[in-house]
């Protein structure tokens, strides 16, 4: 198969077997909407910076605030959004609220996305 640089298919043939097989294997609309919401959560630059920081280590709100040079209030607001979206978790240690990535999947999505972006940047340089 050759790499296609065009945006449109020049044929009018519907490959019915492929269409039916793919339709039967696709996820439900509810699941796809949840996946879209997951990516929307990552589409905010402040939230992705928080994910980036938490990918390095668990941190309290004060630490994240200092790292991103933002107010604790602004960071807390974004952390609340990330918690509601199931992307980060919070544990209490005395007066401190320590945040971490919710699970290995969040870390993997961030790291694979980073790898992809860096590869694309390198390809465009060459």
N, C-alpha and C positions, 0 to 999 in steps of 0.2 A: 504494500500500500504506500502511495506517495503522500508526502505531507501537503495538506491542502492550505492554500493561502487565500482562497476565495471565501466569500461570505454567503453565497447562495449555491444551492444544488441546481445543476442544469437539467436534471432528469425529472420526469413526472411519474416515476414508478414508485408505488407504495409496496414495500416488502412486508406483506401481511403477516407472515410467520414471525418476522422480527418484531413487528408492532405488537402482536398478541403476546409473545413471550415477554417482552419488556413490560407491557401493561400489567401482566400477571405478577411480575417480580417487583414492581415498584411499591414503595411504602405508602401507607394511607395518608390522606391529606392532613389528618390530625398530627401525625408524626412529622411530616414535612414542615408544617407550620411551627411545631416546637423546635425543629432544627433551625429554621429561619430566625426564630426568636433568640436562639442560642447565639447565632452569628450577629444579630443586632446588638446583643449585649457586649460583644467584643468590638463593635464598630465605633465605639466612642474612644477618642484618644486618651482621655484621662483613665478610663477603665482599663484600657489595654496597657497603659503605663503601670497601673497597679498590678495587673496580672504579671507583667514583666518583672516587677520588683519581687512579688511573691513567688515567682519561679526560682528566684535566687535563694530566698529563705523566708521563714515565717517572720512577720513584723507586726508591731503595734501601730495604732493610728498615728501616734506622734512621730514614729520613725518614717512611715510612708509620707507624712506631711513634710518632713524635713527633706526626704529624698526628692520629692516632686516639687518642692518649694510652693506648696499650696497650704491653705488653712486647714486645720483639723476638721472644721465643719464641712468644707467641700469634700475632703477625703471620706469623712464618715458618711456623707450622703451617697457617694459613689460605692462605698463598701456595702451599704445597705442594699443598693440596687443589685450588686453582684451576689450578695447573700440570697436575696429573693429569687435570683435567677439560678441559684444552685452552683455558682462558680467558685465561691469562697466560703470558708467556714470560720467561725470565731470561737475561741476558748478564753475563759477568764483566768487570769493569773493575778490574784489579788485585785488591785485597782486597774490593772492593764487588760485590755482586750487584744489578744493576739490573733492575727488573721493568717490564714494559709489557704492554698488552693484546695478546692473541695475534694479532688481526687486526681489520680494519675492521668485520667482522660483529659482534664483541663490542661494539664502540663503538656501532654502530647500534642493536643491541638495547637497550643501556642507555639511549641517548638517546631512542629512540622510547618506551620504557617511562616514562622521566621525563616526556616530553611528554604522554603519556596520563594519568598520575597528576595532573599539574598541571592539565590540562584538566578532569578529573573534579572536582578540588578547586574550581576556579573555577565550574563548573556548579552545584555544591552550595551555593556561597555565594550565587548569584543566584537 
